[in-house]
Amino acid sequence: MPEVTAPYKPGTPCWIDLMVPDQQAALDFYRDLFGWQGEVGPPETGGYAVCTLNGKPVAGIMTSMSPDPDQPTPPTVWTTYLAVSDVDATEKKIADNGGTVVMPGMDVLTLGRMSVVADPTGAVFGLWHARDFLGAQVVNEPGALIWNELNTSDPQAAAAFYSTALGIEAVPMEGAPDYSALQVDGRAVGGTQGLDKLPPGTPSHWLCYFAVEDTDSTVDALTRGGGNVLVPPFDMMAGRMAVVQDPQGGTFAVINATGPASS
């Protein structure tokens, strides 16, 4: 089992979570789809549920809540968190380089410190400074996170931002035109591309990929569970993948990775 036991290097995707209107329905859906186990958490964490696979944390699911009663409830979305060594210092770099702090840094008990930010093209992501909680402890196996992808309206501006603010380098990927690997210390930790192949009007965003044993059967199970297929299964250089939505609108990808995808 690809277990993570050491801290993630700064700039590496280290955690994902889902904000959703019906938390219990989402817990049930992902249990059936990926075999996750999770339950509504205690009041001191706002009911946040840490989902596990084979007893190891893989993702979080929480009820959507607006920080301001006068503001609409946030959309149903999977958020990618990048590891950092200092949330507050990173927030300043983000703001100084054209990004936006959406939710300022806050301590999560003794687990770590987090914030939510956006890059200059509007893609929202989280920051996580680990203390007692490293992040995802299982990756790159069926039912777990395997890849995080930045889809952006301006690849050049995004590449400059992530390099300066977070030390992540965008390097063209051999054999994949118009696609770049996101690297930390020379190791690919994700990918990035423009929006030209996506439906018109798609905003900049981070997309989570989950590993599966059989993409087609997973998509069949998802549709039986009330999910939607946005991009049907197809073969590409890293394996066979599809882009889908859960019943409440959370978008993600599934892939039977036979190529160079990793997390």
Number of C-alpha atoms within 10 A of each C-alpha: 9 10 13 15 11 8 16 21 14 20 25 26 27 31 23 21 21 23 23 23 18 14 21 16 13 21 22 16 19 19 17 14 17 17 17 23 20 22 16 18 14 10 8 9 12 12 15 21 23 21 23 22 20 12 12 18 23 24 24 21 26 23 21 17 16 12 11 8 8 7 9 10 16 14 16 18 21 24 22 26 26 22 25 24 16 16 24 18 11 17 23 14 16 22 16 13 16 15 23 21 18 14 13 13 21 13 14 15 11 10 15 17 21 24 21 21 23 20 23 21 20 17 19 22 22 25 27 30 27 22 15 11 16 20 28 24 22 24 24 20 18 21 24 26 26 25 24 28 21 25 25 25 20 15 20 12 14 24 18 16 23 20 16 14 21 20 17 25 22 24 16 16 15 10 8 12 9 13 18 23 24 27 19 19 13 11 14 22 22 25 24 24 22 18 19 12 9 11 8 8 7 13 15 20 23 22 21 23 25 22 24 25 14 15 22 19 12 19 24 13 14 22 16 10 16 12 20 21 17 13 13 13 20 13 11 13 12 15 15 19 25 21 20 22 20 21 16 19 16 19 22 19 24 28 28 23 25 11 11 9 22 20 18
